[in-house]
């Protein structure tokens, strides 16, 4: 019973300390309003660099400058570029995201944005499909395979007039036999 009381007292004390450590949110902190948190690349042809980069647009709707300290892609195929200058209240900015369109197939990747905003970590998503480039979209019709024929025995050359020197040589050899 004493152990139970000690455990409960410790749990209550810990909860009280944690409650005091949580700071009240800053009402003047920057706040990000995204145009969209997901970009659908749709169907992209392999190697189409014009379709490889998209932009996430946002506005600082808070009361102090927004500083984006980090933008990280979920893998090496997703490379985001964050603005390096603070975004003033009421102003807008963009995060460019480049996806490696050499990788064929469907994809869903994330970009994690770290900032001094009220919500310090936000996750953006990109998705789409990279299609392999095919030279001719029409598949070739299968060609019929001719049945195998037995090999014919070699025939002796027939002498004829006006043949080349090789033919005459062959004729002389045939006569010797």
C-alpha positions in Angstrom: 0.0 0.0 0.0 2.9 2.4 0.8 4.5 1.6 -2.6 1.2 2.4 -4.4 0.9 5.7 -2.5 4.5 6.6 -3.3 4.0 5.8 -7.0 0.8 7.9 -7.2 2.6 10.8 -5.4 5.5 10.6 -7.8 3.2 10.5 -10.8 1.2 13.6 -9.5 4.4 15.5 -8.9 5.8 14.7 -12.4 2.5 15.8 -14.0 2.6 19.1 -12.1 6.2 19.8 -13.1 5.5 19.0 -16.8 2.4 21.3 -16.8 4.6 24.2 -15.6 7.3 23.6 -18.2 4.9 24.0 -21.2 5.1 27.5 -22.4 2.1 29.4 -23.5 2.0 29.8 -27.3 3.3 33.1 -28.6 0.3 35.0 -30.0 2.6 37.1 -32.2 4.4 34.0 -33.6 4.5 33.6 -37.4 2.0 31.3 -38.9 2.1 29.5 -42.3 -1.0 29.3 -44.5 -0.3 26.9 -47.4 -2.1 27.1 -50.8 -1.9 23.3 -50.7 0.0 20.8 -48.7 -0.1 18.2 -51.5 1.1 18.4 -55.1 0.1 15.8 -57.6 2.6 15.6 -60.4 0.2 13.4 -62.4 1.7 11.3 -65.2 5.2 12.5 -66.1 7.4 11.1 -68.9 10.8 9.7 -67.8 13.5 12.3 -68.2 11.0 15.3 -68.6 12.9 17.9 -66.6 10.3 20.5 -67.3 7.8 18.6 -65.2 10.3 17.6 -62.4 10.1 20.8 -60.3 6.9 22.0 -58.6 6.3 24.8 -56.0 4.5 24.9 -52.7 3.2 28.4 -52.2 2.5 29.9 -48.7 1.8 33.1 -46.9 3.0 34.3 -43.4 -0.4 35.1 -41.8 1.3 35.7 -38.3 2.5 38.9 -36.7 6.3 38.4 -36.9 8.8 37.3 -39.6 8.8 33.7 -40.6 12.1 31.9 -40.7 12.3 28.5 -42.5 15.3 26.8 -40.9 15.1 23.5 -42.7 13.4 21.8 -45.6 14.2 18.1 -46.0 13.0 15.6 -48.5 12.1 12.0 -47.4 14.8 10.6 -49.7 17.5 11.6 -52.1 15.1 11.7 -55.1 13.2 14.6 -53.5 15.2 17.8 -53.2 13.4 20.9 -51.7 14.7 24.4 -51.8 13.6 26.8 -49.0 13.7 30.6 -49.1 16.7 31.8 -47.1 15.4 35.3 -46.2 12.7 35.8 -43.5 9.2 36.1 -44.8 7.6 39.2 -43.4 4.0 39.2 -42.0 1.5 39.3 -44.9 4.1 38.3 -47.5 4.3 35.1 -49.5 7.0 32.6 -50.4 7.6 29.4 -52.2 9.3 26.1 -51.6 10.6 24.5 -54.8 10.6 20.7 -54.9 12.6 18.8 -57.5 11.7 15.1 -58.0 14.1 12.7 -59.9 12.0 11.9 -63.0 14.5 9.2 -64.1 12.9 6.7 -61.6 10.0 5.0 -63.4 6.9 4.1 -61.4 4.5 5.6 -58.9 5.8 7.8 -56.1 4.6 9.4 -52.9 7.3 11.5 -51.0 7.3 14.0 -48.2 9.0 17.3 -47.5 9.4 18.3 -43.8 9.6 22.0 -43.2 11.0 23.3 -39.9 10.4 26.9 -38.9 9.7 29.4 -36.1 6.0 29.3 -36.8 3.3 28.4 -34.3 3.4 24.9 -35.9 7.2 24.4 -36.0 7.2 21.2 -38.1 5.0 20.7 -41.1 4.9 17.9 -43.7 4.2 18.5 -47.3 3.5 15.7 -49.8 4.2 15.1 -53.5 2.9 12.2 -55.6 2.6 11.1 -59.2 3.8 8.5 -61.7 6.8 8.6 -63.9 6.1 6.7 -67.1 8.8 5.0 -69.2 9.3 6.5 -72.6 8.5 4.0 -75.4 9.7 4.7 -79.0 6.6 3.2 -80.7 3.4 3.0 -78.7 2.0 0.4 -81.1 3.2 -3.1 -80.2 4.6 -5.1 -83.1 2.4 -7.9 -84.3 4.0 -11.3 -83.6 5.6 -12.8 -86.7 4.7 -16.4 -87.6 7.6 -18.9 -87.3 8.2 -21.1 -90.3 8.4 -24.8 -89.5 11.9 -26.2 -89.6 12.8 -28.0 -92.8 15.3 -30.8 -93.0 18.7 -29.9 -94.5 19.1 -30.7 -98.2 22.2 -32.5 -99.4 24.7 -30.3 -101.3 24.4 -30.5 -105.0 27.3 -30.5 -107.4 27.7 -27.4 -109.5 26.5 -27.7 -113.1 29.0 -26.6 -115.7 27.7 -23.9 -118.0 29.2 -21.6 -120.6 30.3 -18.2 -119.6 30.9 -19.0 -116.0 33.7 -17.5 -114.0 37.1 -19.1 -113.4 35.8 -20.5 -110.1 33.1 -22.3 -111.9 35.6 -23.7 -114.4 37.8 -24.9 -111.6 34.9 -26.6 -109.9 34.0 -28.3 -113.3 37.5 -29.6 -113.7 37.5 -31.1 -110.2 34.2 -32.8 -110.9 35.5 -34.4 -114.1 38.5 -35.8 -112.2 36.1 -37.7 -109.8 
